[in-house]
């Protein structure tokens, strides 16, 4: 839910990711909400190891820019005006959990950082205003002017090569880093926090003006302009009136996720130990307990690599087509081994152990601990962080490394969407690539562009499935046609080289065969994957409820939390909630929560009706009858409708009053969709979400305009516009009814 981060003294916890880095390089910083974007700039410079010698720019989600305005005045950055970062409060541009900023440093190398507000932390009055680092991954960037993230990747690769110091462009830097003992995986939180302590966060008083227009940012308060008033249907709006930008409603870009259940933590820890890759990393750490010699590239010497593969039976990690799966071929391959990096069954668990701190490298040797040193919560936390890193990469760059630009962004969206589908799928239900592609075909999509999309989708599905399966997050089953994903990739490459990916090409043929000749790829979350994915979503600021967690909540929190639950999930949650309190007290709390105006109160009333239907206790029914006779808007209608829905002998309410309450609540529910104008979303919401098909509405038109609800005129007006393409005659009647309702007010 949106919240005003400036309403109280607060600190903002931000996650800042340097885009394009693999594994992700990020920092988690905490700053006062009333400090400036200029202070945030200084903090980023310190936290990532920048030196401040280049220009920079912040961009918010509305495309507005902020920076050192005096230095950017003469530059064409695509903004009408650049806001002054020193006069802009952090809490004004990051006004709700999940809000984002983009920060670019050095317009030549384009070091791009993604900034997300994870949560607001209340700060006690009198507490010190400070900037601190509370988390992160990997070491500071080792240098500037090295060609951006591509140059950084090459520098890190050269560090692992014996001849890296001889490189023409980066050799001197590599030699300096080696001499200084630079470790790219070492994250020094204490050192960063100590440097940040030298910063004095400034204070921005009042609300800074937006750099373009007089509209407020997300969650803030703006002013109506002439265009807004022209579109108004209530007749009471005036230019300059304040308008709430949705503080009380759910954030538009934050999905409402279904509640889930999680396995016991002991079972989750055992599951991590059962993941072959993690088991191999733990055994490698124990094997290195006394110290093992490593090369300048920080990997085991060849002789030790051969020994590790055999002693620890790491060859079991190999697929059936690997030379390490067969004893004779394995002996031949190990005998000719020249570098440990050439053995995937060793290289993958090795770097997992090194990056996770299971193995430390120093003095030319690798030092590890016993398997028992990495157990319980620490092991589960490490696994969760590893999955989080993978999902971070998926969201930023997708799973197809060779693609960049617009296609790269598309594959990132595809992979990120697949992660969402996995989480949304019920437990033990497979997500099948053929089912997803068939649904897209049924929607009428076709043509070369769609064939290319299908190819990208199939390749992303397979790569994501294999990557998540390696961590034990999913069960992954490749389809019967093993070549389909490869054909999709070839189609993609052909399209990029100018060949036409039309319906007669490989993609279309592959799609046909996947439906006719066998099953396609599929995957489903494991209990461990469900836990890790939920932890990642929560870290990103996405509410991910647990079934049963509302048992101790008050009535108001319960009603807000149940929005988006399925009927079965709601029933189970309500049963657990009612077990913790007497029926009469539950009824009182639910009805009290139904009072109020606006979409938040309307959403609670819609849920309250369903919850109250579960109350059969005579004392609860007495509470309902008393509320039905009250003069509290919202409470009265919910109580009357709940009583009216019961059999006649139990209702104890006049049928006419129950009918009147039902109409009021219908308008109340429809008001949740008000404001969408003539969009298809509005029409779909009316016709699907609320079952207000034209035939049902036609008999209600003359009744609805008489309903004394503050949103009646607006709802009828928008129904009149939304139904134009469905039933012109009914749409006209709705608009006429809206005029009557407006005149009546």
N, C-alpha and C positions, 0 to 999 in steps of 0.2 A: 504494500500500500504506500501511496505517496505520503511523505511527511515533510513539514517545513523545517529544514535543518537550521534555520535562523531563529526559530521561536525561543530557544533556550541556548545558553552557553553550551557549545558542543565542540568536539573534535571530530574530524572526518577521516575515516580510514580509507585510503586509496590504494588500489593495485595498479602499478605502472609497468607495462610490458614493452620492451624494445622489440618492435615488430621485425619479423624476418630472421630471428635468431633461433637456431636449433642446436641443443635443447634451448627452451625459452630462457631469456635473461630478464628477470623482473625484480621489482622491489615493492614492498608494502610499507607505505608511509602514513603517519598520523600527523595532521596539521590542524590548527584552530580553524573553525568555520569562518571566523571573521577576519582572517588574514587575507592577503591579496594573492592574485595569480603571480605577481612578481616574486613573492616569497616561495611559491610552489616552483617557479623556474629555478630559483637558487637551490632549493632542496633537491630537484632532479639533477642539477649539475653535480652536487656533492654525492648523491646516492649512486650515480652511474659512473663517476670518475671523469666527467667532462671538465673542461677548463675555462669555459665561457668565452672563448675567442671568436665565436661565430654568431650570426643572427639566429633568432628563433621565433616561433609563432604558435599560439594556441588557437584551436578552432573548435567551437562547440557543435552540438548536434543540429543546430539550425544554420550552420555554415557561417557563423559570425566569427571574426578574427580578433584576437587580443595579443598584444605584445608591447615591446618598447616603442610606443607610437612615434616618438621623435626620430628613431633610427629607421622606421619603416615607411615614413611619409612619402618618399619619392619612389617607392617600389610598387610595381603593378602586381599585386598578389590576388587579384580577382575579388577584392572587397571594396565596397563603396567607402568604407571608413574602418580603420583598425582601432578597436577599443584600447584604452590605456590599462595595461595589466596591473599597474600600481594602484589604480583607483577602483579596481573590480574585485569584490569579495569572492573568495572561493565558494562560499555557501550560496552565492547568487547564481553561479553558473553550474554548480553541482548541487541542485536543490532537492534531489530525491535519490534514494538508493537505486543503483543501476544506471544513473546518469553518466555520460561519457564525455571526455575531451580528447582531442588529438594534439600532440605536441611534437613539432618538428624542429630539430636543432641542426644547423648548418645546411643552408639551402643548396649546397653543392653535393655533399654526401647524403643528405636527406635521411638523417637518423630519426625515424618516426616512432613515437611512443604512444601507446594507447593507455588512457587513464580512465579508470572506472571507480565510482564511489561505491564501496562495498557496504558501509554502514556508518551511521552517525553515533558517536559515543558521548553521552551526557558528561559534561565537565563540571565538577562541583565548584561552587562560587569560591573564589580565592585560590583555586588551583593554578599552578604555573602554566603559562602559555608557552609551549615548546613544540619543536619538530623532532620526531623520532622515527626510527626504522624498527618495524616489528616483524619483518620477514623478508624473504627474497630467495633468489636462486642464482648461483654462479657469480664469478668475480667481476670486478669493474671492467668496463671496456678498456683495453690496454693502450689505446692511442686514438688520436683524432687525425683527420686528413688521410685516411687509409682507404677511401673508396666505399664508405658505408658498410652495410651488413655483408655485402659480397666480399669486400676487402677483409673484414673481420674474420669471415669463415676461412679465407685463405691463410691469414696469419696464424690462426689456431691450428690449421692443418700443418703448416710449416713447423710449428713448435714440436710436433710429434715426429718430424722427419729428421734424421741425422744430418742431412745436408741443407736443412732449412735456413741456417745462418748465411748460406751462400747465395740466397735468392737475390736477384738484381734489384727488386723494388722494396721488399720487406726484410731483407736479410739483416740489416742493422738493427731494426726493431726487434726481430726475433732473438738476436744475440743479447740485446739489453734485457729482454724479458727473462731469458734463461739465467742470466747473471743475477737478476733480482729474485729468482726463485718463483716467478709468476706461475700460479696454478689456476687455470681457467675454471675449475669446478669449485674453488674455495670461495664461500660466501662469508664475509666478515661483518656480521651484523653489529657487533660491539664497536668495531672501528668506524663504521658508517654513522652509527648513532653518536659516537664521540665527536665526529666532524660536524654533524648536524646540530649538535649542542652549541656550536659557535654561532649559529644563525639566530638572529633575534626577529621573530615573526612580527611584521607590522600589523596594524589594525586599520581596517577600512570601516569608517563610520557611515551609517546610512546605506541606502541602496544605490549602487552604481547604475548609471543609465546605459542601456544597451547600445552598442555601436551602430545599429541600424534600426530605425523605427522606434515606436514606443511600446512594443509588445514585450511582455516579460518572458523570462525563460521558463523551463518546465517547472511546474509546481508553484510558480510565482503568481503575482497579481498584475494584470495589464489593464488597459483602458479600451473601451469600445470605440471604434472609429465609424465613419459614415457608412462604409460598406457593411459592417456588422448590423447597424441599425436598420439598413434597408432590407436585410434578410430576416429581421426579427418578426416573430409571429405573435408575441405576447402583447405588443402595443405599448409596453411600458419602458422600453429601453431608450436611452438618450446617449448622444455622443459624449464621451468622457466618463461615462459610468464605469466603475470598476467591474472587472469580470474575473471570476475564479477560474484559473487554468486547470482545474481538475484536482485540487488538493485532496478532496474527499474520495475520489474514485481510484480504481486500480490503474497503475501505469499502463499505457497503451502497448508498450513494447515488452511488458513482462507477462509471460503466459501464466494461465491458471493451471497448475499441474494437478493431476489426480493424486490422492493420498496413497502411500505405499506402506508396506510392512518390511522390516529389516530382520535379518537373521541375528541370532545371539552373537555378541562380540567374540566369545570364545570360538564359535564355529567360523567366524570370519577370519580370525587369526590362523586357525588350522587350515582354512582354504588358501590363505596366502602361502603357507608353507607347502601346500600341495601344488602350487603353480610351478611347473618344471623350471622355468627361467629363474624364478626367485629361489627355488630350492638349490639350483646350481650356483647362484651367486652366494648363498649362505655357505655352501660347502667349499667354494673357492676361498671365502674369507677365512674359514677355519683352517684350510690347507696352507694359507699364508701366515699363520699365526706366528711362526718362528722367523719369518722374513724370507722372501724369495727375490732373486735378482731380476731386475728389469732393465730394459734398453733405454736409450735416450728418448724413445717414443713412448715411454711409460707403459710398456707391455712386457709380458714375460719373455725371457730369452727363449729361442727356439727349442732347445733341449728341454727346458722346463715346461714349455707349452705342450710338447709331446707327452710329457709325464702327466700333466694335469688332465689332458683329454682321456688318457687311459686309466689313471688312478681313480679319477672321479666319475668315470663312465659318462663324460659329457657328450660323447657321440650319440647318446640316446636322444639328445635334443634335435638331431638331424632328421630331415624328412626321408621318406623311402627312396627318393631319387638322388640322395646325397652320397658321395663316395665314402663318407664316414659311417654310413649305415651298414656297410658290408665289411666284415673283418679283414678280408684280404685287401680290398681297395683302401680301407682305412690305414692299414700298415704301410701301404705304398705311398699314400698321400702324406702321412706323418713323416716318413723317412725323407721325403723331398721338401719338407717344410722349411721355408726361409724366414718367415715372420709370423708371429702369433696373430697378427691382424688378418692373415689369410684364412683363419679357421673360424667360421661364424659361430660354431657351437661353443667356442671359447670366448670369442670377441664380445658377443652380446652379454653373457652373464658377467664377464670381466668388467666392462664399463658400467654395467648396472651396479656392481658392488663398489666400484671406485666413486662413481657419481653420488651414491647413497651414503658414503662414509664407512661402508663395511670394510673397505680396504683403503689404507692411506699409503702414499708413496713418499719416500724420503731417503736420501743417502744412497740412491741407486737400488733400493730394495722396496718391496711391497709388504706391508704389515697388515695382518688381518686379525680378527677375533674369533672366538669359538662361536658356533652356531647359536649357543644359548645366550650370547651377548646381544643378539638381535631377536627379541621375542616380544610377545604380548602387544601392548599398545604401540610401542615404538615401531615394530615391524608393520603393523597395520597402517600406521601413519606414513611410513616410508612408501608402502605400496600405494596408498591413496595419493601421495604427492607425485609418484611416478605416473599414475593414470592421469592426474590433473595436468601434468606437463604434456602428455600426449594429446589430451583434449584441447589444450591451449593451442597446440600446433594445428590441430584439425580445424579449429575455428579461425585461425589466422591464415593458413596456407593450404588447407585441404590435405589430401593424402597422396596426391600425384605430384611428386617433386619436380617433374620436368616442365610443368606448366607455370606460366607467369602472366602478368597483365590481367585482362578481363576474363580469360579462360581460367586462370588461376583463382581469381576471386569467385567465379562460378563454382568451381570444384570445392572451394572452402565452404560456400553456402550449402552445397549438396551434402558434404560430409557432416556439417554441423546439423543440418536438418535430419539426417539419418540418426544421429545421436539422440535427437529429440524423439524420433519415432520409437527408438529402442526403449527409452524411458517411459513413453506413453503406453507401450504395449503391456497388457496384463502379464502377470507372472506365468512362466512356462509357455508363453505363446511365441511362435516363431515369426520373425519379420522376414518375408520372402521377397526377393528381388523381382521375381516374375509377377507376383501379385501387384506390387507397386507400379511396375511398368504397364501392366494391363489396365490398371485404373487410369493411368495417364492417357493411354490409347482410347479408352472408353469416353474420355472427356473431349474427344474429337481432335486431339493434337496430331499433326502430321507435317510432312515436309522435310527438307534437308536439315533445317535448323533443329527440328525436334529429333531427327535421327542422331545428330551430333550430341544433343542433350542426353539421349538414351545411352549412347556410348560412354559418355562421361559418367553417367549415373552408375552403369554396370561396373566400370573400372573402380569408381570410388567405393562402391559397396564391397567389392572383393578386397581391396586394400585395407579398408577400415575393419572388415571382419577379421582378416588375418592379423592386423595389428592389435586389436582388442583381445583376440584369442590368445596371443602370445603372453598377455598379462593376466589371463584367466578371467577377464571381464565378461566374455561372451562364450557361448558354445557356437562354433562356426562350422557349417557343413558346406563345402563347395558343391556346386551342382553337377549333374551328370555330364554336361558338356564343358569339359575343362578348358576348351579353347575359346569360349565365348568372351571372357574378359580380355584375353589377348587380342581377339578380333576387334573388340571395342576400342582398344588402345591403338591398334593399327589404323582403324577408321579415323580416329582422332588425329593421328599424325598425318594421314593423307589429307584430311581437311585443312590442317594447318599449312600444308605444303601447296595447297591450291587445288587439289583434286576434289571432285564433287562428292560429298557424302550422301547421295540421294537414296531413294527407297530401294534401288536395285543393288546397293552396295552391301558390304559385309555387315554393317550394323543392322539393317533391316532383316537380312537373312538370318543373322544370329538370333535376332529377337523372335523370328518365326520358329526357328528350331527349338529355342528354349521353351516355347509353349507346346510344341507338337511332339518332341522326341524325349523329353525327360524333365526332371526337376531342376530349377535354377538354384543359385546360391541362397543360403538362408542363415540367420543367426538369431540368438535370443540371449538376453542378459542372464548371467548367473547371479545368485544371491550376493556374491562378492562384488560383481559389477554394478548391481543395483545400489549397494552401499557407496561405492566409490563415485558413481555418477551423481548420486544425490549430494554427496559432499562437495563435488565440483560445482553443481548448480547453486548450492547455498553460498559457496565462496564467491560466485559471480553475482550474488544479490538476487537470485531467483528464488522465491518462496517455494519450498518443496515439502509439503506437509506429510506427516506420518499418521497413519490411521491409528486412532486411539490417543493422540497427544492432546486432544481437546477435553479429555475427561475431567480435568480439574479447572477448566477455564470458566470464566463468568459467562452469563447468557449473551452479552454483547459480543464478546470475543468468539463464542461458539457460532453465532449467526454469521459473522463476517467470515469465519474460517470455513464454513460449509458451502460457501459460494463455489460452484464448479464441481461439487461432489456428485457422483452418480446416485440414483435412488438407493441402491444396495449399500454403497459406501456411507451414505447419509444415515441410513437405518442403523448400521453397525455403530457409527460414531455416536448417534443420539442415544442408543441403548446404553452404551458405556457412560455417557454423560449423565443420564437419569439415575444410574446406579449410585451416584455420589451425592444425591440431594433428594429431599422430599418432593413429592409431586406438586404440592401447592406452592412451595418456594420456587420450583422450576418454572411454573406457570407465571408467577409474579415477575420473575427476572426476564423471561422471554417477552412478556407484554411491555414491560418498561423499556426494553431495548427497541421496541417498534415505534416509539415516538420520534418525531423529528422530520425535517424536510430534506430534500435533495436526494441524489441517486444512491448514496450510501445507505440512508434510512430505507429507501424503497427496496433495495436489494435484501436488507435484513427482513423486511416484512414478507417478501416473497418466500424466503426460507422458513420464517417463523410459522407460517401456516402449515407447512409440512411437518415441522417438529411438534407443534401442538396437537396434530392429529394422532400422535403416539400416546397422548395423556388420556387415560381412562379413569383415573382416580376421582372419586366423587368430590374430594376437596379441590382438585384442580379444576373440575367443571364449575364449581361455585365461583372460583376466581374468574373464569371466563365469563360467566353470566354477569358478574359485577362489572367487569371491564366493558362488556357490551353496552352497559347502561351509562358509561362515563362520557365525558365530553372531550376526551383526549384524542385528537385526530391520529389516525394510524393504529393506536391501541384498540379503539372502539371497533374499527372495521375488521381488524384481524380477528378479534374475539368473536364478533357476530358471524363472520364467515366460517370460523372453525366450528362454532355451534351449529350453524345451519347445514354443515356438511354431514352431521350425525343423523341417525334415524330419528323420526319424528318424536318418539317418546323421550329421547335423550336431548333433543335440540334445545328446548326451553327458550326459543327465540322466535319472534314473529317472522314468517317466511318473507314478507315484504322487506323487513329490515335486513335479513340475510341476503336477499337479492340486491338491495341497494349497496351493501357492503361489498358484495362480489364485483359489482360494476366499478366501484371506487378502486378496488384493488387491481382490477384489470387495467384501468388507466394508470394506476401507480406502477404496475409492472412494465407497461409500454413506455412509461416515461424514462426508463433506464436506457432506451435506445434513442431518446430525443436528442436532436442536435446533429443527426447524420444527414439531414437534408434529403436530397433526391438520390442518394447513393444506392447502389445495388445491395450494399451491406444492410441498409435500413430495411429494404423490402424483404430480404432474406430473413432478417431477424423477426419481422412481423409474421411472415408466413410459416417459418419453421419453428423458431424458438417458442413462440407463444400460441401456435396453432390458430392464428387469427385468419383463417382462409376466408375468401370473399363471402361465401354463403353464410358463415357464422357471423360475420361482421354486418351483413346487410340487415339482419333483424335487430341489430343493436344500435344502429346509427341514431335513431330518434331518442334512444335512452342515454347514449353516451354523452351527448352535448349538454345534458342536464346535470351530469355528475359534478359535484362541487369539489373538484380537485384542482390545485394550482396549475397542473400541467395539462388539463383537459384540452384547452384551445390549441396548444402546441402539438399535442399528440394527434388530434384530429387533422390539423393542417398538414402534418408530415405524412399521415396515412393517405390523405388526399393526393399528395404529390407522389408518394411511393407506389400507389396502386394504379397510376395512370396507364402503365403498360399491361396491367392485368385485367382491369375492368374499368373502362372510362366512365360508365354511368355511376358506378359505386364511388369512384374517385371524386366525381363532381358532388355527390351527396355528402361525402366526407368534408369537402371544402366548405360546402354550405353549412354543415353542422359546426365546423370550426368558427365560421362567422357568427353563428348564433351563440356559441359559447363565449366568444370574445365580447359580443354585445351584452350578454347576460352579466359579465363581470363588471 
